[in-house]
Amino acid sequence: MSIRELINPKNAVFIFIDHQPQMAFGVTNIDRQQLKNNTVALAKASKIFDVPTIYTSVETESFSGYIWPELLAVHPDIKPIERTSMNSWEDKAFVETVKKTGRKKLIIAALWTEVCLAFPALMALEEGFEVYMVTDASGGTSQDAHERAIQRMTQAGAVPVTWQQVLLELQRDWARKETYDAVMDLVREYSGAYGMGVDYAYTMVHKAPQRKIK
C-alpha cells in the first residue's frame, strides 16, 4: 500500500479531531460556516461508504465545548475519545483505536491545522501510516498558519485532499449503484455549484421531478 494507491472503503479510516466551538472560534483561514458544511459532508461520505470513523475531542467541559451536534448526528453511535493532550497521537486510547481498525490510510480533518492536525499527522507518518489531510475540513488561526502547516506535513509525506475529492475517489464509478443515490444526494446538498448542476441535469435534461426539501 502506498500514497499512489487510491482511497477505497476497505483501506481507509476517517478521523475527526477537535471540531469543537472554542477551536472553531480561533479559525480565520476559512469561513466557519463553510468549514462546518465541509466537515459534516466529509462525515456523511464516511457513512455512505461504511468506512471506520473516529471522533476525538480535547478538554470538552473545561475549555473547548462539545463537538458540533451536526457532526455527532452523522454517527450517533460513535463515542468521541476525550483527551487532555493537544496531540492525539500522544493519547493511548486514540492510538489504540486507530490501530485496531487495521487501516493504514488515515483521512484526517482537524482544528487547528497547525497543531491538532500537524502533530498527530507527523507522528503517524513516522510510524508508517499514510496521512491524507482534508484541508477544507480543517482550519488554522491564520491563513499563514494553515498553509505553513499543510506545507510542513506535505514535505513530510502527507497528502492534501478536499472533502469532495475524497467522496468522489470512494465512488469513482457511477455504475456503483449501491452508493450512487446517496452520493448524489450529498452532492446536491453540500457541493454548491456542482450540486446545482446535478439538480439542473435531473430536472431539465432527464425530466425528473424537482426534489422536495424536508
Backbone hydrogen bonds in HBPLUS format (Angstrom, degrees):
<---DONOR---> <-ACCEPTOR-->    atom                        ^
c    i                          cat <-CA-CA->   ^        H-A-AA   ^      H-
h    n   atom  resd res      DA  || num        DHA   H-A  angle D-A-AA Bond
n    s   type  num  typ     dist DA aas  dist angle  dist       angle   num
A0005-GLU N   A0002-SER O   2.95 MM   3  5.48 158.6  1.99 114.8 121.6     1
A0011-ASN N   A0008-ASN O   3.22 MM   3  5.72 161.6  2.26 118.3 123.1     2
A0105-LYS N   A0011-ASN O   3.37 MM  94  6.19 151.6  2.45 162.2 162.5     3
A0013-VAL N   A0105-LYS O   2.96 MM  92  6.33 143.1  2.10 169.2 172.3     4
A0107-ILE N   A0013-VAL O   2.88 MM  94  6.05 176.5  1.88 169.0 169.4     5
A0014-PHE N   A0052-PRO O   2.90 MM  38  6.29 165.6  1.92 160.9 161.1     6
A0054-ILE N   A0014-PHE O   2.83 MM  40  6.19 151.1  1.91 148.6 158.0     7
A0015-ILE N   A0107-ILE O   2.80 MM  92  5.99 156.8  1.85 164.1 159.8     8
A0109-ALA N   A0015-ILE O   3.00 MM  94  6.39 158.0  2.04 166.5 173.6     9
A0016-PHE N   A0054-ILE O   2.86 MM  38  6.22 165.1  1.88 165.2 170.2    10
A0056-THR N   A0016-PHE O   3.00 MM  40  6.39 146.7  2.11 169.2 173.5    11
A0017-ILE N   A0109-ALA O   2.91 MM  92  6.24 166.0  1.93 155.9 160.6    12
A0111-LEU N   A0017-ILE O   3.08 MM  94  6.47 144.6  2.21 156.2 166.1    13
A0018-ASP N   A0056-THR O   2.92 MM  38  6.11 172.4  1.92 156.0 158.6    14
A0068-TRP N   A0019-HIS O   3.08 MM  49  6.41 155.7  2.14 168.0 167.1    15
A0024-ALA N   A0020-GLN O   2.93 MM   4  6.16 156.3  1.99 156.4 164.3    16
A0025-PHE N   A0021-PRO O   2.87 MM   4  6.15 146.1  1.99 154.9 164.7    17
A0022-GLN N   A0064-SER O   3.06 MM  42  4.58 165.9  2.08 138.9 137.9    18
A0026-GLY N   A0023-MET O   3.24 MM   3  5.64 139.0  2.41 104.5 114.1    19
A0027-VAL N   A0024-ALA O   3.05 MM   3  5.24 159.1  2.09 109.6 116.3    20
A0028-THR N   A0140-GLY O   3.01 MM 112  6.46 157.7  2.06 161.4 162.5    21
A0035-LEU N   A0031-ASP O   2.89 MM   4  6.20 150.7  1.98 149.1 158.7    22
A0036-LYS N   A0032-ARG O   3.03 MM   4  6.23 156.9  2.09 140.0 144.8    23
A0037-ASN N   A0033-GLN O   2.93 MM   4  6.17 162.7  1.96 147.8 152.9    24
A0038-ASN N   A0034-GLN O   2.89 MM   4  6.10 166.3  1.91 154.0 156.7    25
A0039-THR N   A0035-LEU O   2.97 MM   4  6.12 157.9  2.02 148.6 154.9    26
A0040-VAL N   A0036-LYS O   2.95 MM   4  6.07 172.9  1.96 158.9 160.4    27
A0041-ALA N   A0037-ASN O   3.01 MM   4  6.12 158.0  2.05 146.6 153.4    28
A0042-LEU N   A0038-ASN O   2.94 MM   4  6.13 151.0  2.03 141.8 149.6    29
A0043-ALA N   A0039-THR O   3.01 MM   4  6.33 157.3  2.06 148.9 154.7    30
A0044-LYS N   A0040-VAL O   2.92 MM   4  6.20 152.8  2.00 147.6 155.4    31
A0045-ALA N   A0041-ALA O   2.94 MM   4  6.22 141.9  2.09 142.4 153.0    32
A0045-ALA N   A0042-LEU O   3.13 MM   3  5.02 121.5  2.49  91.1 105.9    33
A0046-SER N   A0042-LEU O   3.09 MM   4  6.49 151.1  2.17 146.4 153.4    34
A0047-LYS N   A0043-ALA O   3.10 MM   4  6.44 145.4  2.22 142.1 151.6    35
A0048-ILE N   A0044-LYS O   2.93 MM   4  6.18 159.7  1.97 150.0 154.7    36
A0049-PHE N   A0045-ALA O   3.26 MM   4  6.46 160.2  2.30 150.2 153.6    37
A0051-VAL N   A0046-SER O   2.95 MM   5  5.16 167.6  1.96 153.6 156.6    38
A0050-ASP N   A0047-LYS O   3.11 MM   3  4.83 158.6  2.15  99.5 106.0    39
A0081-ILE N   A0055-TYR O   2.88 MM  26  6.30 160.2  1.92 138.6 140.4    40
A0057-SER N   A0081-ILE O   2.91 MM  24  6.17 156.4  1.97 142.5 147.8    41
A0083-ARG N   A0057-SER O   2.85 MM  26  6.14 141.3  2.00 149.2 161.9    42
A0059-GLU N   A0083-ARG O   3.11 MM  24  6.37 167.0  2.13 166.4 162.4    43
A0063-PHE N   A0059-GLU O   3.02 MM   4  5.57 139.4  2.19 145.5 149.2    44
A0064-SER N   A0059-GLU O   2.89 MM   5  5.80 156.8  1.94 145.6 149.9    45
A0065-GLY N   A0060-THR O   2.77 MM   5  4.61 144.2  1.90 137.8 137.2    46
A0071-LEU N   A0068-TRP O   3.00 MM   3  5.37 133.7  2.22 107.4 119.6    47
A0072-LEU N   A0068-TRP O   3.09 MM   4  6.46 163.0  2.12 156.1 160.9    48
A0073-ALA N   A0069-PRO O   2.90 MM   4  5.93 149.2  1.99 145.5 153.4    49
A0074-VAL N   A0071-LEU O   3.19 MM   3  5.60 149.8  2.29 108.0 116.0    50
A0075-HIS N   A0072-LEU O   3.20 MM   3  5.66 130.2  2.46 109.1 119.4    51
A0078-ILE N   A0075-HIS O   3.10 MM   3  5.67 166.7  2.12 121.3 125.5    52
A0090-GLU N   A0087-ASN O   2.97 MM   3  5.61 164.1  2.00 121.1 125.7    53
A0091-ASP N   A0088-SER O   2.93 MM   3  5.29 157.1  1.98 117.8 119.7    54
A0095-VAL N   A0091-ASP O   3.10 MM   4  6.38 171.0  2.11 162.3 163.9    55
A0096-GLU N   A0092-LYS O   2.93 MM   4  6.07 163.5  1.96 155.2 160.2    56
A0097-THR N   A0093-ALA O   3.05 MM   4  6.16 152.2  2.13 140.9 148.1    57
A0098-VAL N   A0094-PHE O   2.99 MM   4  6.33 158.3  2.04 154.5 160.2    58
A0099-LYS N   A0095-VAL O   2.97 MM   4  6.18 168.8  1.98 153.7 156.5    59
A0100-LYS N   A0096-GLU O   2.95 MM   4  6.06 145.9  2.07 144.6 153.5    60
A0101-THR N   A0098-VAL O   3.19 MM   3  5.66 147.7  2.30 108.4 117.0    61
A0102-GLY N   A0099-LYS O   3.12 MM   3  5.58 148.0  2.23 109.9 118.3    62
A0130-GLU N   A0104-LYS O   2.86 MM  26  5.86 169.6  1.87 154.4 157.4    63
A0106-LEU N   A0130-GLU O   2.75 MM  24  5.96 175.6  1.75 167.4 166.0    64
A0132-TYR N   A0106-LEU O   2.77 MM  26  5.95 163.8  1.80 166.2 162.2    65
A0108-ILE N   A0132-TYR O   2.86 MM  24  6.08 155.6  1.92 155.7 164.0    66
A0134-VAL N   A0108-ILE O   2.89 MM  26  5.96 176.3  1.89 157.9 158.1    67
A0115-VAL N   A0112-TRP O   3.26 MM   3  5.46 154.1  2.33 104.6 112.3    68
A0116-CYS N   A0112-TRP O   2.89 MM   4  5.27 107.9  2.42 131.9 150.9    69
A0117-LEU N   A0112-TRP O   3.12 MM   5  6.38 135.8  2.32 155.8 153.9    70
A0113-THR N   A0139-GLY O   2.85 MM  26  5.33 143.2  1.98 114.0 124.2    71
A0118-ALA N   A0113-THR O   3.05 MM   5  6.05 140.6  2.21 142.5 152.9    72
A0119-PHE N   A0115-VAL O   2.94 MM   4  5.66 164.9  1.96 147.2 152.1    73
A0121-ALA N   A0117-LEU O   3.10 MM   4  5.98 152.4  2.18 148.9 157.5    74
A0122-LEU N   A0118-ALA O   2.97 MM   4  6.04 165.8  1.99 154.9 157.3    75
A0123-MET N   A0119-PHE O   3.22 MM   4  6.45 159.9  2.26 149.3 154.8    76
A0124-ALA N   A0120-PRO O   2.81 MM   4  5.89 156.1  1.87 148.7 155.4    77
A0125-LEU N   A0121-ALA O   2.96 MM   4  6.13 158.7  2.01 148.5 154.2    78
A0126-GLU N   A0122-LEU O   3.13 MM   4  6.32 150.7  2.22 137.2 144.9    79
A0127-GLU N   A0123-MET O   3.17 MM   4  6.48 131.3  2.42 135.8 147.9    80
A0127-GLU N   A0124-ALA O   3.04 MM   3  5.10 132.5  2.27  96.3 109.5    81
A0129-PHE N   A0124-ALA O   3.03 MM   5  5.39 161.8  2.06 149.6 143.7    82
A0128-GLY N   A0125-LEU O   3.00 MM   3  5.17 162.7  2.03 109.7 113.2    83
A0159-VAL N   A0131-VAL O   2.84 MM  28  6.21 163.0  1.87 152.2 157.7    84
A0133-MET N   A0159-VAL O   2.79 MM  26  5.95 141.3  1.94 137.2 149.9    85
A0161-VAL N   A0133-MET O   2.82 MM  28  5.86 165.8  1.84 158.0 154.8    86
A0137-ALA N   A0134-VAL O   3.18 MM   3  5.55 163.7  2.21 112.5 117.1    87
A0135-THR N   A0161-VAL O   2.87 MM  26  6.12 143.3  2.00 170.9 172.7    88
A0146-HIS N   A0142-SER O   3.00 MM   4  6.20 165.1  2.02 152.5 155.8    89
A0147-GLU N   A0143-GLN O   2.94 MM   4  6.11 170.8  1.95 152.7 155.7    90
A0148-ARG N   A0144-ASP O   2.83 MM   4  5.89 166.7  1.84 154.5 158.6    91
A0149-ALA N   A0145-ALA O   3.10 MM   4  6.10 153.3  2.17 139.4 146.7    92
A0150-ILE N   A0146-HIS O   3.02 MM   4  6.28 161.9  2.05 151.4 156.2    93
A0151-GLN N   A0147-GLU O   2.85 MM   4  6.04 157.3  1.90 148.0 155.1    94
A0152-ARG N   A0148-ARG O   2.84 MM   4  6.04 157.0  1.89 145.3 151.4    95
A0153-MET N   A0149-ALA O   2.97 MM   4  6.21 165.4  1.99 153.5 156.8    96
A0154-THR N   A0150-ILE O   2.86 MM   4  5.97 155.4  1.92 147.5 155.0    97
A0155-GLN N   A0151-GLN O   2.96 MM   4  6.14 160.5  2.00 149.8 154.5    98
A0156-ALA N   A0152-ARG O   3.19 MM   4  6.43 135.0  2.40 135.4 147.2    99
A0156-ALA N   A0153-MET O   3.08 MM   3  4.98 127.3  2.37  91.4 105.8   100
A0158-ALA N   A0153-MET O   2.90 MM   5  5.34 162.0  1.93 146.1 140.2   101
A0157-GLY N   A0154-THR O   2.97 MM   3  5.07 150.2  2.06 101.9 111.6   102
A0166-VAL N   A0162-THR O   3.07 MM   4  6.39 157.3  2.12 153.7 159.3   103
A0167-LEU N   A0163-TRP O   3.03 MM   4  6.33 161.6  2.06 149.4 154.0   104
A0168-LEU N   A0164-GLN O   2.97 MM   4  6.18 169.5  1.98 154.0 155.5   105
A0169-GLU N   A0165-GLN O   2.88 MM   4  5.97 143.4  2.01 144.1 154.8   106
A0170-LEU N   A0166-VAL O   3.02 MM   4  6.24 147.5  2.13 148.1 155.9   107
A0171-GLN N   A0167-LEU O   3.10 MM   4  6.43 149.6  2.20 142.9 151.6   108
A0172-ARG N   A0168-LEU O   2.77 MM   4  5.54 153.2  1.84 144.8 150.5   109
A0173-ASP N   A0171-GLN O   2.54 MM   2  5.69 145.9  1.65 114.8 102.1   110
A0176-ARG N   A0173-ASP O   2.97 MM   3  5.73 166.3  1.99 123.0 126.1   111
A0177-LYS N   A0175-ALA O   2.83 MM   2  5.43 123.9  2.15 112.1  95.2   112
A0179-THR N   A0176-ARG O   3.31 MM   3  6.17 159.7  2.36 120.3 124.6   113
A0180-TYR N   A0176-ARG O   3.18 MM   4  6.07 128.1  2.46 138.7 152.0   114
A0183-VAL N   A0179-THR O   2.97 MM   4  6.11 158.5  2.01 158.6 165.2   115
A0184-MET N   A0180-TYR O   2.92 MM   4  6.18 163.5  1.95 157.2 161.8   116
A0185-ASP N   A0181-ASP O   2.90 MM   4  6.13 155.4  1.97 147.6 154.7   117
A0186-LEU N   A0182-ALA O   2.98 MM   4  6.17 153.8  2.05 143.0 149.9   118
A0187-VAL N   A0183-VAL O   2.90 MM   4  6.15 160.9  1.93 152.9 158.1   119
A0188-ARG N   A0184-MET O   2.90 MM   4  6.07 162.0  1.93 149.5 154.4   120
A0189-GLU N   A0185-ASP O   3.11 MM   4  6.26 142.3  2.26 139.9 149.1   121
A0190-TYR N   A0186-LEU O   2.91 MM   4  5.96 156.9  1.97 154.4 160.3   122
A0191-SER N   A0187-VAL O   2.90 MM   4  4.85 153.0  1.98 136.8 139.1   123
A0194-TYR N   A0191-SER O   3.11 MM   3  5.46 131.9  2.35 151.6 139.4   124
A0196-MET N   A0192-GLY O   2.94 MM   4  6.30 153.3  2.01 152.2 160.8   125
A0197-GLY N   A0193-ALA O   2.92 MM   4  6.13 150.3  2.01 144.0 151.9   126
A0198-VAL N   A0194-TYR O   3.00 MM   4  6.38 146.4  2.12 145.7 154.9   127
A0199-ASP N   A0195-GLY O   3.00 MM   4  6.32 161.5  2.03 150.5 154.8   128
A0200-TYR N   A0196-MET O   2.91 MM   4  6.17 157.8  1.96 147.4 153.8   129
A0201-ALA N   A0197-GLY O   2.94 MM   4  6.15 162.3  1.97 147.0 151.4   130
A0202-TYR N   A0198-VAL O   2.93 MM   4  6.14 163.2  1.95 154.8 159.3   131
A0203-THR N   A0199-ASP O   3.04 MM   4  6.20 168.8  2.05 153.8 156.2   132
A0204-MET N   A0200-TYR O   2.78 MM   4  5.56 160.8  1.82 153.5 160.0   133
A0205-VAL N   A0201-ALA O   3.14 MM   4  4.91 137.8  2.32 113.5 125.5   134
A0206-HIS N   A0201-ALA O   2.93 MM   5  6.31 155.0  2.00 162.6 170.8   135
A0208-ALA N   A0202-TYR O   2.75 MM   6  5.36 169.6  1.77 147.4 144.2   136
